[in-house]
Amino acid sequence: MIFNKKGLSTVVATMLIILLTLTAGSILITIVVPYVKNSLDSTECFKFRDYYSFDESLGYSCYDEANNRYVMSIKVRTDETDANKIKGLDLRFLSDAKADVVEIKEGAFTPNVEMLDGGELVVPVAGGKYRAVTYNYTTDEAYDKVEVYPISTDGKICDKSDSIKISKC
């Protein structure tokens, strides 16, 4: 009996190429698909750029040393596009040495934060009036800047909407 080994090596080589291609494809899929999915999720916050802003024309945006509190007026842009996809905001109080993050969500208790008029803490909404918020600070650190970030309904903190410099009232 004579075996034709040339035909057998061609079949083995073809099978190895197919297996190598499938392995490489599965490795790429496990890496590329999650990367693309995470990249596309970041576009969710794009529509909320400049969603919140500080209204300095009302005379707020300052810290009151006598009462140990920061006062600021926060408003929402006038369009109501996707307003139901925002559930709150992050305020970040910044100085050269320290940063504090205060998360304000509708219906949730936020320590040291209240409305200026003393009412129930309310997250500003599109088309609504401004909301004057106070933050009672408990440190000796004087913050010189405040930034505001929208929080989407899935809990993602979006890009910074606005920032202000803080001075004494």
N, C-alpha and C positions, 0 to 999 in steps of 0.2 A: 504494500500500500504506500502510495505517495500522497503526502499532504501538501496542499498549496498554502504555504504560510503567508504569502503576500496578501491574500484576500483576508485572512484573519487579522493581520496587523492593521489593515485599513478600517475594519469594523471597530476594533478596540480604540484606535485613534479617534474615530468619529464619536464614539460613546464618551471618551474622555473630554473632548471639546464640548459636547453637549452638557455634561455634568459640570465642567468648569464654568460655562456660561450661566447655568442655572444657579450655581453657588454665588458667583459674582453678582448676579441680579438680585438674589435674596439679600445679600449683604447691603447692597446699595438701597434697596427698598427699606430695610430696617433703619438706615441712617437718614436717607433723604426725606422720606414721608413725614417723620416727626418734625424734622427741621422746617419743612415747608409749612406744615400745619401750624407750628408755633409762630412762624413769620407772618402768616395770614391772620392769626389772632391779634397781632399788634395793630392791624388796620381798624379794629373795632373802636379804638379810642380816637382815631383820626378826626371823626366828626365832632368830638367834644373839645377840640382845641379852642381856647378862648371862651369856654362855656361859662365859667365864673369870672368875675372881675371885681376889683375893689373900687368903690365909689368914693373918691377922696373929696368930692365937691360938698359933701354933707358935714365936713368938719371932723369926721372920725379918723381912723387910721392913726392912732396914737396910744401911748401908754400913760395911765393915770397913776402916778406914784402914791398919791394919797390913799387910793383904794386898792392898790396892788393889782391892777387889771389892765389888759390891753383891750381897746375898743376898735372895731373895724366894721365897715359897711360892705356887705357882699351882695352882688346882684348877678342875675343870670341874663345872658343875651336874650333878645326878644323873641326869636323864633322858637317854636316848640318842637323842632325836629328831633325825634328820638328822645324826648324828655323823659319818657317812661323807662329808659334804659340807664338812668342815673339814680343811685340810691343814697348818695351822700357826697361828702367832700373831706379832704384832708387839709388841715392847716398846718404849715410847718413854720415854726418860729425859729429864726436863725440868728446867731451872732458869730463872732470869730471863734469863740471857745465852746459853744454849745448849740444843740438843736433839740427842739421838742416837737413831736408830732401829735396833733390832736385830730382824732377821727370823729366826724359828726355824721351820724346816720339817722334817717327818719325813724322816729319811735324808739330810739335807743338812748339810754342814759350816757351822757358824756361828762365825766367829772371836770369841775372847774370851768365849764362853759355854759353860758346862758344868754338869753336874749337881753338886749339893753333895756327893753321896757319891762323885764321881769317875767314875761310870758313863757309858755312852753317852748322848748327848743324846736325850731322848725328849719328844715333844709330849704334854702331858696329854690323857687321853681320858675320855669320859663313863663314870661308874661306877668309874673307877680311883682310885687314891690320889693325894694331892697330889704335886706335883713341886717340889722345892726346886732352884732354878736360880741360878747365880752369873754375874755379868757382871763381867769384869775390865776396869776402865776404864783408859784410857791418857792421860787428860788431867788437868789440875789442877782442872778444874771439878767442884764438888760439886753433884750433882743433888739436888733436894729433892722430886721427885715422879716416879712411874712410872705409865704407863698401859698397858693391854693391849687389843689389838684382834685379833679372829679373822680368819683368812685363809681364804676359801672355796676349793674345789678348782679353780675357774676363775681363781684368782689375785686376786680382788677383796678388798680390805681393808675389812672391815665396820666398823660404828660401835663406839666405845669400849665395852668390857665393864665395866671397873673401873679405878680408880686408887687409889694410896696415897701417903701422905707418907712420905718416907724420912728416917731419922735415924741417928745413929751407933749401932753395935752396943755 
